Amino acid sequence: MKQLISRLKGDKGIWSFVALLALFSFMPVFSASSNLAYLGHGTGNTLGYLLKHLAHIGCGFAIIYYVHKVPYHYFRSISKWLLPVVWVVLAITMIKGTVIGGANASRWIQIPFVGISFQPSAFAALVLFVFVARYLSKTRTEPIVFLDSLRELWLPVFITLIFILPSNFSTTALIFSMILMLVYIGKYPIKYIGVIVGTGIVFLSFFWVLSKAFPDAKFFSRVRTWESRIENFSTDKPDEDDYQIEKAKIAIASGKIYGLGPGKSVQKNFLPQSSSDFIYAIIVEEYGLIGGLGVLFLYLLLLFRFVVASHKANTLFGKLVVIGLGFPMIFQAMINMAVAVELLPVTGQTLPLISSGGTSIWMTCIALGIIIGVTKKEEEIEQEKKEAAKREEALQRLIDAELAAEEEKQHETYSIEDKMSNPMNAVLNK
């Protein structure tokens, strides 16, 4: 175990908090997956879901380990070449999509010959954040020209978001808001940010008008879902999402301070997305307010380590990569918890590192691997400075020793010369 830990480079705080969240996830996932085990006349055995989650987490940590070994500046150029690949995959997903559990899941695509469902929007967000950090970290001798930034930065951003928007509005809004935060921190001119925000609002309004003009088009099929969720959030109209929220609130109210105990949740049998979108409600029901606040505190500690890592990064690209990949992870967690307590309408965002699901876990782990890679580089630079200081100190000691030996030699020479020049002194000394 000590040898394994010694091989883990980078920020140990990030490693620790990620490991704590991942280890804790096994208990609520094992408990909350019981309703999935009973679906379709199942046997109710949740062990298979636990082993599946174990495989996802195990693969995730392997991803973190191997990604953090890659020098993070390699991702600077990789993001540029991956964007066209992302567009192709998103286009295929938008046209084809897949069906999960008999329901339309146009945001997912089935990987051929593997049988795994993949959500390309999560990977697209990852690539896009690194791409934006790459643009903002360019060395410039002149101020940013808006028209040039439209072509180099915002055109790729909007192309990516256009592919994601029809099937996943919440993810599109999250990505866009995080990119705005990133460009603001990267000192992109505020007046240009205002123009981009206005353009985004105009485009979204145009998209909504088109959905009203062509209500039967498959391209706009998810628009009605967004409208119903927002309408149900602001009114008391009953709906399937309201059913989920009501069950989530019952679960949270049942947990009280100390919770019902691990595995003793009742609402997990009625909450459709109890192991993914609404797993936070199950956590509070079983572990109480203390458990819910504990999970929130872990995410805040992880956010703190991201801030520290960004501050310590020795390059602007490293700083922006940590912010661009780390902050969306924490905001996604906050959105998931806010939905469970009805502070926000239902969005379909999972709880990072805790909710079941392979794609969300693996994409989160890739982001964590890159972030830890940035902190690993900081450690390597610090180690190089310490080793250089030691070498300089050793060299200085060697020089001092040689100077002392030379002085001693000269002193002996002077003594011999003095004796030879004055023989009478030698006789008197005897």
HUURRA-V127444 format. One record per backbone hydrogen bond with DSSP energy under -1.0 kcal/mol. NH is the residue of the N-H (numbers start at 0). CO is the residue of the C=O. E is the energy in kcal/mol with one decimal. If there is no record, write none. Layout:
nh-><NH & NH>
co-><CO & CO>
e-><E & E>
This chain:
nh-><4 & 5 & 7 & 14 & 15 & 16 & 17 & 18 & 19 & 20 & 21 & 22 & 23 & 24 & 28 & 29 & 30 & 31 & 32 & 33 & 36 & 37 & 43 & 49 & 50 & 51 & 52 & 53 & 54 & 55 & 56 & 57 & 58 & 59 & 60 & 61 & 62 & 63 & 64 & 65 & 66 & 67 & 69 & 73 & 74 & 77 & 78 & 80 & 81 & 82 & 85 & 86 & 87 & 88 & 89 & 90 & 91 & 92 & 93 & 94 & 95 & 99 & 102 & 104 & 107 & 108 & 110 & 113 & 114 & 117 & 121 & 123 & 124 & 125 & 126 & 127 & 128 & 129 & 130 & 131 & 132 & 133 & 134 & 135 & 136 & 137 & 148 & 149 & 150 & 151 & 152 & 153 & 154 & 156 & 157 & 158 & 159 & 160 & 161 & 162 & 163 & 164 & 167 & 171 & 172 & 173 & 174 & 175 & 176 & 177 & 178 & 179 & 180 & 181 & 182 & 183 & 184 & 185 & 186 & 187 & 192 & 193 & 194 & 195 & 196 & 197 & 198 & 199 & 200 & 201 & 202 & 203 & 204 & 205 & 206 & 207 & 208 & 209 & 210 & 211 & 212 & 213 & 216 & 219 & 220 & 222 & 225 & 226 & 227 & 228 & 229 & 230 & 231 & 232 & 233 & 234 & 242 & 243 & 244 & 245 & 246 & 247 & 248 & 249 & 250 & 251 & 252 & 253 & 254 & 258 & 259 & 260 & 263 & 268 & 269 & 270 & 273 & 275 & 277 & 278 & 281 & 282 & 283 & 284 & 285 & 286 & 287 & 288 & 289 & 290 & 291 & 292 & 293 & 294 & 295 & 296 & 297 & 298 & 299 & 300 & 301 & 302 & 303 & 304 & 305 & 306 & 307 & 308 & 309 & 310 & 311 & 312 & 318 & 319 & 320 & 321 & 322 & 323 & 324 & 325 & 326 & 329 & 330 & 331 & 332 & 333 & 334 & 335 & 336 & 337 & 338 & 339 & 340 & 341 & 342 & 353 & 354 & 355 & 360 & 361 & 362 & 363 & 364 & 365 & 366 & 367 & 368 & 369 & 370 & 371 & 372 & 373 & 374 & 375 & 376 & 377 & 378 & 379 & 380 & 381 & 382 & 383 & 384 & 385 & 386 & 387 & 388 & 389 & 390 & 391 & 392 & 393 & 394 & 395 & 396 & 397 & 398 & 399 & 400 & 401 & 402 & 403 & 404 & 405 & 406 & 407 & 408 & 409 & 410 & 411 & 412 & 413 & 414 & 415 & 416 & 417 & 418 & 419 & 420 & 421 & 426 & 427 & 428 & 429>
co-><0 & 1 & 4 & 10 & 11 & 12 & 13 & 14 & 15 & 16 & 17 & 18 & 19 & 20 & 24 & 25 & 26 & 27 & 28 & 30 & 32 & 33 & 36 & 45 & 46 & 47 & 48 & 49 & 50 & 51 & 52 & 53 & 54 & 55 & 56 & 57 & 58 & 59 & 60 & 61 & 62 & 63 & 66 & 70 & 71 & 73 & 74 & 76 & 77 & 78 & 81 & 82 & 83 & 84 & 85 & 86 & 87 & 88 & 89 & 90 & 91 & 102 & 99 & 97 & 104 & 117 & 115 & 110 & 110 & 108 & 118 & 119 & 120 & 121 & 122 & 123 & 124 & 125 & 126 & 127 & 128 & 129 & 130 & 131 & 132 & 134 & 144 & 145 & 146 & 147 & 148 & 148 & 149 & 152 & 153 & 154 & 155 & 156 & 157 & 158 & 159 & 160 & 163 & 167 & 168 & 169 & 170 & 171 & 172 & 173 & 174 & 175 & 176 & 177 & 178 & 179 & 180 & 181 & 183 & 182 & 188 & 189 & 190 & 191 & 192 & 193 & 194 & 195 & 196 & 197 & 198 & 199 & 200 & 201 & 202 & 203 & 204 & 205 & 206 & 207 & 208 & 209 & 213 & 216 & 217 & 219 & 221 & 222 & 223 & 224 & 225 & 226 & 227 & 228 & 229 & 230 & 238 & 239 & 240 & 241 & 242 & 243 & 244 & 245 & 246 & 247 & 248 & 249 & 250 & 254 & 284 & 285 & 260 & 265 & 266 & 266 & 270 & 272 & 272 & 275 & 277 & 278 & 279 & 280 & 281 & 282 & 283 & 255 & 256 & 286 & 287 & 288 & 289 & 290 & 291 & 292 & 293 & 294 & 295 & 296 & 297 & 298 & 299 & 300 & 301 & 302 & 303 & 304 & 305 & 306 & 307 & 308 & 314 & 315 & 316 & 317 & 318 & 319 & 320 & 321 & 322 & 325 & 326 & 327 & 328 & 329 & 330 & 331 & 332 & 333 & 334 & 335 & 336 & 338 & 337 & 350 & 350 & 274 & 356 & 357 & 358 & 359 & 360 & 361 & 362 & 363 & 364 & 365 & 366 & 367 & 368 & 369 & 370 & 371 & 372 & 373 & 374 & 375 & 376 & 377 & 378 & 379 & 380 & 381 & 382 & 383 & 384 & 385 & 386 & 387 & 388 & 389 & 390 & 391 & 392 & 393 & 394 & 395 & 396 & 397 & 398 & 399 & 400 & 401 & 402 & 403 & 404 & 405 & 406 & 407 & 408 & 409 & 410 & 411 & 412 & 413 & 414 & 415 & 416 & 417 & 422 & 423 & 424 & 425>
e-><-2.6 & -2.3 & -1.2 & -1.8 & -2.4 & -2.5 & -2.4 & -2.2 & -2.3 & -2.3 & -2.4 & -2.7 & -2.4 & -1.5 & -2.2 & -2.3 & -1.9 & -3.3 & -1.6 & -1.1 & -1.8 & -1.2 & -1.5 & -2.0 & -2.6 & -2.1 & -2.3 & -2.4 & -2.3 & -2.2 & -2.8 & -2.8 & -2.6 & -2.2 & -2.5 & -1.8 & -2.3 & -2.4 & -2.4 & -2.4 & -2.7 & -2.4 & -1.3 & -2.1 & -1.2 & -1.7 & -1.9 & -1.4 & -1.9 & -1.2 & -2.5 & -2.3 & -1.9 & -2.2 & -2.7 & -2.4 & -2.2 & -2.4 & -2.5 & -2.0 & -3.1 & -1.8 & -1.7 & -2.0 & -2.0 & -2.3 & -2.8 & -1.3 & -1.7 & -3.2 & -1.2 & -2.8 & -2.2 & -1.5 & -2.3 & -2.6 & -2.3 & -1.6 & -2.3 & -2.5 & -2.2 & -2.2 & -2.0 & -2.5 & -1.4 & -1.3 & -2.3 & -2.1 & -1.5 & -2.7 & -2.5 & -2.0 & -2.1 & -1.6 & -2.8 & -2.3 & -2.0 & -2.3 & -2.3 & -1.4 & -1.3 & -2.8 & -1.8 & -1.7 & -2.8 & -2.3 & -2.7 & -2.6 & -2.4 & -2.2 & -2.3 & -2.2 & -2.0 & -2.3 & -2.7 & -1.8 & -2.3 & -2.2 & -1.4 & -2.9 & -1.6 & -2.2 & -1.3 & -2.2 & -2.6 & -2.3 & -2.3 & -2.5 & -2.2 & -2.3 & -2.6 & -2.4 & -2.2 & -2.3 & -2.5 & -2.1 & -2.3 & -2.3 & -1.8 & -1.4 & -1.9 & -2.2 & -1.3 & -1.1 & -1.7 & -1.1 & -1.9 & -2.5 & -2.4 & -2.1 & -2.5 & -2.8 & -2.8 & -1.8 & -1.5 & -1.2 & -2.0 & -1.8 & -2.5 & -2.9 & -2.2 & -2.4 & -2.7 & -2.2 & -2.3 & -2.4 & -2.6 & -2.2 & -1.3 & -2.4 & -2.6 & -2.2 & -2.0 & -1.6 & -1.6 & -2.3 & -1.3 & -1.1 & -2.8 & -1.1 & -1.1 & -2.1 & -2.3 & -2.2 & -2.3 & -2.9 & -1.8 & -1.9 & -2.0 & -1.7 & -2.3 & -2.7 & -2.0 & -2.1 & -2.0 & -2.6 & -1.9 & -1.9 & -2.0 & -2.4 & -2.2 & -2.3 & -2.2 & -2.2 & -1.9 & -2.2 & -2.3 & -2.8 & -2.5 & -2.2 & -2.0 & -1.2 & -2.0 & -2.5 & -2.4 & -2.1 & -1.9 & -3.2 & -2.2 & -2.4 & -1.7 & -1.5 & -2.7 & -2.4 & -1.5 & -2.3 & -2.5 & -2.4 & -2.2 & -2.5 & -2.3 & -1.6 & -1.3 & -1.4 & -3.4 & -2.0 & -2.7 & -2.6 & -1.2 & -2.8 & -2.7 & -1.9 & -2.1 & -2.1 & -2.1 & -2.4 & -2.4 & -2.1 & -2.3 & -2.9 & -1.8 & -1.7 & -1.8 & -2.4 & -1.9 & -1.6 & -2.0 & -2.5 & -2.5 & -2.5 & -2.9 & -2.6 & -2.2 & -2.3 & -2.8 & -2.6 & -2.5 & -2.4 & -2.7 & -2.6 & -2.3 & -2.9 & -2.7 & -2.2 & -2.3 & -2.3 & -2.4 & -2.7 & -2.5 & -2.3 & -2.6 & -2.6 & -2.4 & -2.4 & -2.6 & -2.4 & -2.3 & -2.5 & -2.5 & -2.2 & -2.2 & -2.5 & -1.9 & -2.1 & -2.4 & -2.2 & -2.0 & -2.4 & -2.2 & -1.1 & -1.9 & -2.8 & -2.2 & -1.4>
